[in-house]
Amino acid sequence: MGRGDGTGRTVSPDDADDSGTGILHVDMDAFYASVEVLDDPTLRGKPIIIGAPDGRSVVSSASYEARRFGVRSAMPVGQALRLCPNAIVVLPHFDRYLAKSAEVMEIFHSFTPLVEPLSIDEAFLDVRGARRLWGSPGEIGRAIRRRVLAETGLVCSVGVAATKHVAKMASTLSKPDGILIVAEADTAAFLAPRSVRTMWGVGPKASEVLESRGLRTIADVRDAPRASLDRAVGVAMGDRLWHLARGIDPREVSTSRVEKSIGHEETFHTDIADPAVLRAELRRLADRVGARLRKSGWEASTIALKLRFADFTTISRSQTLEAPTAVGQRIGDAAHELFDSIDLHQPVRLVGVRAEKLQESGGAALALWDDDEEWRNVEGALDDATARFGKGAVTRAAFLGRTPAMGALPSHPKPPQG
């Protein structure tokens, strides 16, 4: 979900110059909430929060009507309801969101094979080779908006530019339901007055550091000495900002996007102080992470643990494995080791397990023996059973008769693989 609430929306006229462009960023507007409105038209025009109604869940998405009260993604639902007491809390339907996402991505692919999904509800498109078939980039952007609305009932916003960075910024400014075109020759003028906070990939902490040094706009960053940028945010980030502030972004649209990590986290209905319950949840999450790794054909070299305490203090720990793995048992063991190293000074609100530093399965050198062979066979059989009979058909005996003690939304689903 974007941070914007629709105020300050900027769109291009029908005759806008799109010379030198070729990259589109298409972003569905308040996607989860919009799908719920599509399925229940009585929700239209009302403040909607997608989340669990117990108040301890986090906001997964919100309609623009709710965002104007300050509601944001990842905010506790209880806090969101205090900001917007009249909001309607709607339970998420992720299977439905994935289905609509697949429809949208199919439309994108009908215009160009060069589609790079960033998430379930946004993607980059390289349309430089589609001009003869569909027209100029601006015309293609408008055609995509028309078809998405006609075929799915949903609205999207489109940024058209010469680079991915500027296209992403443009789509954000055009939301909701708009298109903003930045001709290549207009890139510098477009960037100059924008806040450093609008730069794609520049987070709140980096923005605060830049602003503390008087660098509040992209023009300020562009005019700053390179050495001062390096001192402020480090050499790597300084180099990136130096180029982006000048409209230089050589990144191409990639059709083979690799996940950097795979993880799951859950928020409990009530804060948990019992280590046995927490360890059980970590094992459950590790099994889910392992299943996703195997399905995607990846192995992880590092396992990370996340804990959020009752006072919202959040800590993370990570461990590098002796060998990459996709075995849930091994991932769970690592999560337990990390958990045992933490002082539980107060009850826990949220736990998470994440697999990082991914590589293709079988890419590591083979050991003389495989300590995980038995578990690999067991989990392979579980995968087969899940494929045949559905999720939950087979589970660990320790989980029988128990329901997860959580009330959070699951990790955001990934875009359908085309």
C-alpha positions, 0 to 999 in steps of 0.5 A: 500500500502506498503512503499517499492518501490521494491529496496533491494528485498530479496527472498529465493532459491527453496531449502530454509529450512522451518523447524519450520514454519507454518504461511504465510503472503500473500500480493498482490503487488500494488493491485489496480494498478495491477488490473487496469493493468490487465484491461488495459494492455497498462498501464503495466510498466508505473508509475500509481497513483490510485486517482482522477485527480484533485490533491486534492485527496490522493493517494490510491495506486501506481505502483512500477514504481511510488513508485520509484519516492517517491510516497506513499499512503495517499500522496496528488495527487498534490504532487505525480505528482510533484514527478512523472510528467509522472505518469498516474492518474487512477480513482479507481474502488473499486467494481472491487478490491473487486471482485478480492479480493474475488477470491484471498481469495477463493484461500487462503481458498482452502489451509486452513480454517485458514485465517485471512484477514488484509485488501482487499489485504493481509492475514495471513494463518496458514498452519500447519495442511495442510502439509499432503494435500499440503506439507511443508509451503514453498511448500504451499507458492509457490503453492499459488503464482502460483495459484493466478497468474494463476487464477487471473492474479495478483502477490503476495509476501509471507512471511513464518515463525514461527510467524505472526510478522516475516512472515509479515516482510518477505513478505515485504522484498520479494516484489514485486513478491517473497517469503522469508522463515525464518526457526524457527532456523534462526529467531534471525539472520534474525531479528538482523540486521533489522532496528527498522522501519521494525518491524510490528506495530512500527510506525515512532514516536516510531522508532524516539524515539528508534533511538534517544536513539541509538536503531537503529536495532532489535539487539539493542532493544534485547540487551537493558535493559528492564527498558530502553525500558519501559522509552523510549516507555512506559511499554506496548510498551516496553513489546511488543518490548522486546518479538518481538525482540526475535522472540516471538509472541504468536498471533494466526491466527484468523478467526473471526477478529473484526473491531476496528472501522468503519469510512468514510472521504472525501476531498473537491474539494475546501477548505470549510469555510461554517459551514452549508456545513461542517455540511451537509457532517458530517451528510452524513458521519454519515449516511454511518457509521451507515449503515455499523455498522448495516450491520456488526451487531455492535454498537459504544460507541464512535464517533470521528470527524476528520478535516484537515484544508487548511494548512494540520493541522489535529485535532480529537475530540471524544465523548463517548455516553450514550449508544452504537448505530448504528443509523446514526442520533445519530452518526450525532448528536454527530459529530455535537456537536464535530464540534461545539466545534472547532474554524474554524480558516481557511477553511477545506480540509477534514472531517471524522466521525468514530465509535469506541469501537465497540460491538455486537448489543444488548449487552448493557443493555436495557433502560426503553425507547428508544429515538432512536426508531423512527430513528431506524425504519426509518433507518431500512426501508432505509436499506431495500430499499438500499438492494432492489434498490441499494445505493442512491435509498432513501436519506435524503430530505436535500441531494436531488439535491446536490452532495457531495462537495468532491473529495477524494477516499472513505475509503478503502473497507474491505475484502470480508467476507468469 
